[in-house]
Amino acid sequence: MITQNQLNDMRAVDIRTVDKAALSDVSGFQFDTTLSQEERAAQIISLTKNPYCFRYEDTAVKVEFAEDGPPLQDVMSGFLVRQKSGL
């Protein structure tokens, strides 16, 4: 189980100084939408090591979450579609 301090450390990563090569590349990941929100969060953490900062091919990505924001699945799907389209 991830502690609040660990999540705070993950959230605090500075995208401008992070080693891009050390970030998990999510370009080939398949996310299981049949899992509960809690199970998907655990899957994302296990796959990315840091849900706030990861890589999509050669692009470093830093995300922030809002309590009333859209589901991560929707945000990531939109991002990946835009990346694949070259936008």
TIMI-2910 file (N, C-alpha, C, CB; in pm, 1 decimal, decimal comma, always signed):
<rs>
+----------+----------+----------+----------+----------+----------+----------+----------+----------+----------+----------+----------+------+
!      n_x !      n_y !      n_z !     ca_x !     ca_y !     ca_z !      c_x !      c_y !      c_z !     cb_x !     cb_y !     cb_z ! resn !
+----------+----------+----------+----------+----------+----------+----------+----------+----------+----------+----------+----------+------+
!    +84,4 !   -118,2 !     +0,0 !     +0,0 !     +0,0 !     +0,0 !    +89,1 !   +124,7 !     +0,0 !    -96,1 !     -0,3 !   +122,7 !  Met !
!    +56,4 !   +219,7 !    -83,0 !   +130,8 !   +345,2 !    -93,1 !    +87,4 !   +438,0 !    +20,0 !   +108,3 !   +412,9 !   -231,9 !  Ile !
!   +184,5 !   +498,4 !    +84,5 !   +152,5 !   +592,8 !   +192,5 !   +128,6 !   +732,5 !   +135,3 !   +266,6 !   +596,6 !   +297,8 !  Thr !
!    +68,3 !   +818,0 !   +215,3 !    +44,9 !   +956,2 !   +172,7 !   +177,7 !  +1027,3 !   +146,4 !    -36,5 !  +1032,7 !   +279,4 !  Gln !
!   +279,9 !   +999,2 !   +227,0 !   +411,8 !  +1060,7 !   +204,4 !   +471,2 !  +1017,5 !    +70,8 !   +508,2 !  +1024,0 !   +318,4 !  Asn !
!   +455,0 !   +891,9 !    +35,6 !   +505,1 !   +843,4 !    -93,3 !   +431,6 !   +911,5 !   -208,5 !   +489,7 !   +690,2 !   -103,4 !  Gln !
!   +299,2 !   +925,2 !   -195,1 !   +222,5 !   +995,2 !   -298,5 !   +265,6 !  +1140,7 !   -309,9 !    +72,7 !   +987,3 !   -268,4 !  Leu !
!   +290,6 !  +1204,7 !   -197,0 !   +337,2 !  +1343,8 !   -198,6 !   +471,1 !  +1355,2 !   -269,2 !   +348,4 !  +1398,8 !    -55,9 !  Asn !
!   +560,5 !  +1259,4 !   -244,8 !   +690,9 !  +1259,2 !   -312,8 !   +673,7 !  +1240,3 !   -463,7 !   +781,6 !  +1147,8 !   -255,5 !  Asp !
!   +583,3 !  +1150,3 !   -503,2 !   +557,2 !  +1128,3 !   -644,8 !   +501,9 !  +1255,8 !   -708,8 !   +458,7 !  +1011,0 !   -664,1 !  Met !
!   +409,8 !  +1319,8 !   -639,9 !   +346,7 !  +1441,4 !   -690,0 !   +447,4 !  +1554,6 !   -704,0 !   +233,2 !  +1483,8 !   -597,9 !  Arg !
!   +549,3 !  +1555,9 !   -620,0 !   +645,7 !  +1665,5 !   -616,2 !   +754,5 !  +1657,3 !   -723,3 !   +709,8 !  +1669,6 !   -482,1 !  Ala !
!   +758,1 !  +1550,3 !   -800,7 !   +860,3 !  +1537,0 !   -905,2 !   +850,9 !  +1655,4 !  -1001,0 !   +843,9 !  +1402,6 !   -982,5 !  Val !
!   +964,6 !  +1714,5 !  -1029,8 !   +970,5 !  +1829,1 !  -1120,9 !   +996,2 !  +1778,9 !  -1262,4 !  +1081,2 !  +1930,1 !  -1077,3 !  Asp !
!   +900,5 !  +1795,3 !  -1349,1 !   +909,7 !  +1746,6 !  -1486,8 !  +1026,4 !  +1809,9 !  -1561,4 !   +779,9 !  +1774,3 !  -1561,2 !  Ile !
!  +1067,8 !  +1928,9 !  -1519,4 !  +1177,0 !  +1998,6 !  -1587,8 !  +1313,5 !  +1938,5 !  -1555,1 !  +1175,8 !  +2145,9 !  -1550,7 !  Arg !
!  +1324,9 !  +1868,0 !  -1443,6 !  +1454,7 !  +1815,6 !  -1402,2 !  +1460,8 !  +1662,9 !  -1396,0 !  +1490,2 !  +1871,6 !  -1268,5 !  Thr !
!  +1347,5 !  +1596,6 !  -1413,8 !  +1344,7 !  +1450,5 !  -1403,3 !  +1419,7 !  +1388,6 !  -1521,6 !  +1198,1 !  +1398,4 !  -1398,1 !  Val !
!  +1484,1 !  +1274,6 !  -1498,0 !  +1552,3 !  +1200,1 !  -1603,7 !  +1446,3 !  +1127,3 !  -1685,7 !  +1657,6 !  +1099,3 !  -1544,6 !  Asp !
!  +1419,0 !  +1176,0 !  -1805,5 !  +1313,2 !  +1120,6 !  -1889,9 !  +1333,7 !   +971,2 !  -1915,7 !  +1307,2 !  +1195,9 !  -2022,6 !  Lys !
!  +1456,7 !   +929,3 !  -1930,5 !  +1484,8 !   +788,5 !  -1958,1 !  +1447,3 !   +697,8 !  -1841,2 !  +1631,5 !   +770,6 !  -1991,4 !  Ala !
!  +1441,1 !   +752,7 !  -1721,5 !  +1407,8 !   +674,0 !  -1603,1 !  +1257,0 !   +658,7 !  -1583,2 !  +1468,9 !   +737,8 !  -1480,5 !  Ala !
!  +1178,5 !   +735,0 !  -1657,6 !  +1032,9 !   +729,0 !  -1643,3 !   +976,2 !   +607,6 !  -1715,9 !   +968,2 !   +857,4 !  -1696,9 !  Leu !
!   +866,9 !   +552,6 !  -1663,6 !   +798,3 !   +441,1 !  -1728,8 !   +731,6 !   +489,2 !  -1856,3 !   +694,3 !   +377,3 !  -1634,4 !  Ser !
!   +747,6 !   +413,4 !  -1964,3 !   +685,7 !   +446,3 !  -2092,2 !   +548,2 !   +379,4 !  -2097,7 !   +776,0 !   +400,6 !  -2212,5 !  Asp !
!   +440,8 !   +458,5 !  -2101,9 !   +304,9 !   +405,0 !  -2099,7 !   +247,3 !   +382,5 !  -2239,6 !   +215,0 !   +498,3 !  -2022,7 !  Val !
!   +325,8 !   +404,5 !  -2344,1 !   +272,2 !   +396,7 !  -2480,9 !   +216,1 !   +259,5 !  -2516,0 !   +379,9 !   +432,6 !  -2580,0 !  Ser !
!   +262,8 !   +154,7 !  -2454,9 !   +212,8 !    +21,2 !  -2486,3 !   +122,2 !    -38,0 !  -2380,6 !   +326,4 !    -69,9 !  -2508,0 !  Gly !
!    +89,4 !    +37,1 !  -2278,1 !     +8,6 !    -15,4 !  -2168,6 !   -136,9 !    -34,6 !  -2210,8 !    +16,2 !    +77,8 !  -2048,2 !  Phe !
!   -196,7 !   -138,7 !  -2159,3 !   -339,3 !   -164,5 !  -2175,2 !   -401,5 !   -156,0 !  -2035,6 !   -366,5 !   -305,3 !  -2243,3 !  Gln !
!   -496,1 !    -64,4 !  -2018,3 !   -560,7 !    -47,3 !  -1888,3 !   -693,2 !   -122,3 !  -1888,2 !   -582,5 !   +103,2 !  -1855,9 !  Phe !
!   -718,3 !   -196,2 !  -1781,1 !   -838,2 !   -279,1 !  -1767,8 !   -953,3 !   -196,0 !  -1712,5 !   -810,7 !   -400,9 !  -1676,3 !  Asp !
!  -1047,3 !   -159,7 !  -1798,5 !  -1159,4 !    -74,7 !  -1757,2 !  -1265,3 !   -150,3 !  -1678,6 !  -1222,8 !    -11,2 !  -1878,0 !  Thr !
!  -1252,0 !   -283,1 !  -1668,7 !  -1349,4 !   -359,8 !  -1590,8 !  -1317,1 !   -357,4 !  -1442,2 !  -1354,6 !   -503,7 !  -1639,9 !  Thr !
!  -1197,6 !   -311,9 !  -1406,3 !  -1159,1 !   -304,2 !  -1265,1 !  -1227,0 !   -186,5 !  -1197,2 !  -1006,5 !   -292,4 !  -1251,1 !  Leu !
!  -1239,6 !   -195,9 !  -1065,6 !  -1294,2 !    -84,1 !   -988,4 !  -1195,1 !    +32,3 !   -992,6 !  -1323,7 !   -126,7 !   -840,8 !  Ser !
!  -1240,2 !   +149,8 !   -954,4 !  -1152,9 !   +267,7 !   -955,0 !  -1030,3 !   +243,5 !   -866,9 !  -1229,9 !   +393,0 !   -906,6 !  Gln !
!  -1050,0 !   +181,6 !   -753,0 !   -938,9 !   +152,8 !   -661,4 !   -840,3 !    +53,5 !   -723,4 !   -992,5 !    +97,3 !   -528,3 !  Glu !
!   -892,6 !    -49,9 !   -788,9 !   -806,8 !   -149,7 !   -853,0 !   -730,4 !    -89,1 !   -971,4 !   -890,8 !   -270,0 !   -900,0 !  Glu !
!   -797,3 !     -2,2 !  -1047,8 !   -728,2 !    +63,6 !  -1159,6 !   -617,3 !   +154,0 !  -1109,6 !   -827,1 !   +144,5 !  -1244,0 !  Arg !
!   -642,6 !   +224,8 !  -1000,5 !   -538,9 !   +311,2 !   -942,8 !   -418,1 !   +226,9 !   -903,2 !   -593,5 !   +389,2 !   -819,6 !  Ala !
!   -441,4 !   +112,4 !   -840,1 !   -331,6 !    +23,0 !   -800,9 !   -258,1 !    -29,0 !   -924,1 !   -384,9 !    -95,2 !   -717,1 !  Ala !
!   -333,3 !    -61,1 !  -1030,6 !   -270,9 !   -109,2 !  -1154,2 !   -183,7 !     -0,2 !  -1216,4 !   -378,6 !   -155,2 !  -1255,1 !  Gln !
!   -233,3 !   +121,4 !  -1219,6 !   -157,7 !   +232,5 !  -1278,1 !    -30,0 !   +257,4 !  -1199,2 !   -243,4 !   +360,3 !  -1282,3 !  Ile !
!    -39,4 !   +254,1 !  -1067,2 !    +79,8 !   +273,7 !   -983,7 !   +180,3 !   +161,4 !  -1008,1 !    +41,2 !   +279,5 !   -833,5 !  Ile !
!   +132,2 !    +37,3 !  -1019,2 !   +226,0 !    -73,7 !  -1040,8 !   +290,6 !    -66,5 !  -1178,7 !   +154,2 !   -207,9 !  -1024,1 !  Ser !
!   +217,1 !    -17,4 !  -1279,8 !   +271,5 !     -8,9 !  -1415,1 !   +362,5 !   +111,2 !  -1435,5 !   +159,4 !     -3,7 !  -1514,6 !  Leu !
!   +326,7 !   +224,6 !  -1376,6 !   +402,2 !   +347,4 !  -1401,4 !   +504,0 !   +377,7 !  -1293,5 !   +308,5 !   +462,9 !  -1414,4 !  Thr !
!   +486,4 !   +324,5 !  -1177,7 !   +568,0 !   +354,7 !  -1059,0 !   +539,2 !   +493,2 !  -1003,6 !   +715,9 !   +343,2 !  -1092,4 !  Lys !
!   +491,8 !   +584,4 !  -1089,1 !   +452,7 !   +718,9 !  -1045,5 !   +337,2 !   +766,1 !  -1134,0 !   +574,4 !   +819,2 !  -1052,7 !  Asn !
!   +214,0 !   +769,3 !  -1080,5 !    +99,8 !   +808,9 !  -1163,2 !   +100,3 !   +956,7 !  -1199,8 !    -28,2 !   +776,2 !  -1091,8 !  Pro !
!   +186,8 !  +1034,7 !  -1139,2 !   +193,8 !  +1178,2 !  -1165,8 !   +297,2 !  +1213,3 !  -1272,6 !   +225,6 !  +1252,3 !  -1038,3 !  Tyr !
!   +392,3 !  +1125,7 !  -1296,6 !   +501,2 !  +1158,1 !  -1388,3 !   +546,7 !  +1029,7 !  -1458,6 !   +620,4 !  +1225,7 !  -1312,4 !  Cys !
!   +532,5 !  +1028,5 !  -1589,8 !   +568,3 !   +911,1 !  -1669,7 !   +604,5 !   +958,5 !  -1809,8 !   +451,1 !   +806,6 !  -1674,0 !  Phe !
!   +626,3 !   +864,8 !  -1899,4 !   +668,5 !   +897,9 !  -2035,1 !   +574,8 !   +830,1 !  -2134,3 !   +815,8 !   +855,0 !  -2060,0 !  Arg !
!   +545,0 !   +899,7 !  -2243,1 !   +475,3 !   +841,2 !  -2356,9 !   +571,0 !   +852,3 !  -2475,0 !   +336,4 !   +913,2 !  -2385,9 !  Tyr !
!   +632,5 !   +739,8 !  -2511,5 !   +739,2 !   +735,3 !  -2611,2 !   +849,4 !   +833,0 !  -2569,7 !   +684,5 !   +769,7 !  -2754,0 !  Glu !
!   +870,3 !   +942,9 !  -2642,1 !   +977,0 !  +1036,4 !  -2607,1 !   +928,7 !  +1158,6 !  -2530,7 !  +1047,0 !  +1080,8 !  -2730,7 !  Asp !
!   +801,5 !  +1159,3 !  -2490,8 !   +744,7 !  +1275,7 !  -2424,3 !   +726,4 !  +1249,9 !  -2275,5 !   +611,3 !  +1313,7 !  -2487,9 !  Thr !
!   +789,5 !  +1332,1 !  -2193,2 !   +769,2 !  +1323,7 !  -2048,1 !   +635,7 !  +1390,5 !  -2015,5 !   +887,9 !  +1391,9 !  -1969,0 !  Ala !
!   +559,1 !  +1328,5 !  -1926,6 !   +425,0 !  +1375,9 !  -1892,8 !   +414,1 !  +1394,2 !  -1742,4 !   +316,7 !  +1277,7 !  -1943,7 !  Val !
!   +361,0 !  +1507,6 !  -1701,4 !   +332,6 !  +1533,6 !  -1559,3 !   +184,5 !  +1565,5 !  -1550,8 !   +421,6 !  +1652,4 !  -1500,4 !  Lys !
!   +111,3 !  +1494,6 !  -1465,8 !    -32,5 !  +1517,9 !  -1452,1 !    -65,2 !  +1558,4 !  -1309,6 !   -112,7 !  +1392,3 !  -1492,0 !  Val !
!   -173,8 !  +1631,3 !  -1297,9 !   -228,3 !  +1669,4 !  -1168,3 !   -372,8 !  +1625,1 !  -1166,5 !   -215,0 !  +1823,4 !  -1141,8 !  Glu !
!   -421,0 !  +1589,0 !  -1049,3 !   -556,3 !  +1538,3 !  -1035,2 !   -640,2 !  +1634,1 !   -951,9 !   -555,4 !  +1399,0 !   -972,1 !  Phe !
!   -766,4 !  +1649,3 !   -991,5 !   -861,9 !  +1730,2 !   -916,3 !   -971,3 !  +1637,8 !   -863,6 !   -922,3 !  +1844,7 !  -1005,2 !  Ala !
!  -1018,3 !  +1664,3 !   -743,4 !  -1123,0 !  +1581,7 !   -684,5 !  -1246,8 !  +1572,5 !   -773,2 !  -1161,4 !  +1636,4 !   -549,0 !  Glu !
!  -1281,0 !  +1681,8 !   -839,8 !  -1401,8 !  +1683,8 !   -922,1 !  -1370,3 !  +1672,4 !  -1071,4 !  -1480,3 !  +1811,2 !   -895,8 !  Asp !
!  -1250,2 !  +1627,4 !  -1103,6 !  -1208,4 !  +1616,3 !  -1242,7 !  -1257,6 !  +1488,5 !  -1307,9 !  -1058,6 !  +1623,4 !  -1252,2 !  Gly !
!  -1234,6 !  +1474,7 !  -1439,2 !  -1276,7 !  +1354,2 !  -1510,5 !  -1192,2 !  +1233,7 !  -1468,0 !  -1266,3 !  +1375,6 !  -1662,9 !  Pro !
!  -1241,5 !  +1113,4 !  -1492,7 !  -1165,3 !   +992,5 !  -1458,2 !  -1031,9 !   +988,1 !  -1533,5 !  -1248,1 !   +866,0 !  -1490,1 !  Pro !
!   -930,5 !   +934,9 !  -1469,9 !   -797,9 !   +923,9 !  -1531,1 !   -805,3 !   +849,7 !  -1664,1 !   -700,5 !   +852,3 !  -1436,0 !  Leu !
!   -888,1 !   +747,5 !  -1672,3 !   -902,5 !   +670,9 !  -1796,5 !   -940,3 !   +762,9 !  -1912,3 !  -1008,7 !   +559,9 !  -1779,9 !  Gln !
!  -1034,6 !   +854,1 !  -1888,6 !  -1077,9 !   +946,6 !  -1993,9 !   -966,1 !  +1043,1 !  -2031,8 !  -1201,7 !  +1025,2 !  -1948,7 !  Asp !
!   -896,8 !  +1093,5 !  -1932,4 !   -788,0 !  +1188,9 !  -1958,0 !   -676,1 !  +1121,6 !  -2036,6 !   -732,9 !  +1246,2 !  -1825,2 !  Val !
!   -636,3 !  +1003,3 !  -1993,3 !   -527,8 !   +931,8 !  -2060,7 !   -568,1 !   +891,5 !  -2202,5 !   -487,5 !   +807,6 !  -1980,0 !  Met !
!   -690,1 !   +845,4 !  -2219,8 !   -736,1 !   +806,7 !  -2353,6 !   -730,1 !   +926,0 !  -2448,2 !   -879,8 !   +750,3 !  -2347,8 !  Ser !
!   -780,3 !  +1040,1 !  -2402,7 !   -775,7 !  +1160,8 !  -2484,9 !   -634,4 !  +1202,2 !  -2517,5 !   -846,3 !  +1273,8 !  -2415,6 !  Gly !
!   -546,9 !  +1195,3 !  -2417,8 !   -405,9 !  +1231,9 !  -2438,7 !   -340,8 !  +1140,8 !  -2541,9 !   -328,0 !  +1225,0 !  -2306,2 !  Phe !
!   -362,0 !  +1011,4 !  -2527,5 !   -297,8 !   +917,0 !  -2618,2 !   -351,1 !   +930,5 !  -2761,0 !   -318,2 !   +774,7 !  -2568,3 !  Leu !
!   -480,3 !   +956,8 !  -2774,8 !   -536,9 !   +978,4 !  -2908,7 !   -475,0 !  +1102,4 !  -2972,3 !   -691,2 !   +992,8 !  -2901,7 !  Val !
!   -461,8 !  +1210,1 !  -2893,5 !   -399,5 !  +1332,6 !  -2946,3 !   -253,7 !  +1308,3 !  -2984,7 !   -407,9 !  +1446,1 !  -2842,5 !  Arg !
!   -180,3 !  +1232,9 !  -2903,4 !    -40,6 !  +1202,7 !  -2934,3 !    -29,9 !  +1121,9 !  -3062,8 !    +24,9 !  +1126,5 !  -2818,4 !  Gln !
!   -115,9 !  +1024,3 !  -3076,0 !   -111,5 !   +938,9 !  -3195,2 !   -148,1 !  +1017,5 !  -3321,3 !   -206,6 !   +819,2 !  -3178,4 !  Lys !
!   -233,0 !  +1119,2 !  -3305,3 !   -274,4 !  +1203,0 !  -3417,9 !   -171,6 !  +1309,8 !  -3451,3 !   -407,2 !  +1268,4 !  -3387,8 !  Ser !
!    -70,5 !  +1323,1 !  -3365,8 !    +32,3 !  +1422,5 !  -3388,8 !     -3,9 !  +1560,8 !  -3339,5 !    +63,3 !  +1428,9 !  -3532,3 !  Gly !
!   -107,6 !  +1571,7 !  -3256,4 !   -148,2 !  +1702,3 !  -3202,6 !    -71,3 !  +1737,2 !  -3078,2 !   -296,6 !  +1703,9 !  -3172,4 !  Leu !
+----------+----------+----------+----------+----------+----------+----------+----------+----------+----------+----------+----------+------+
</rs>
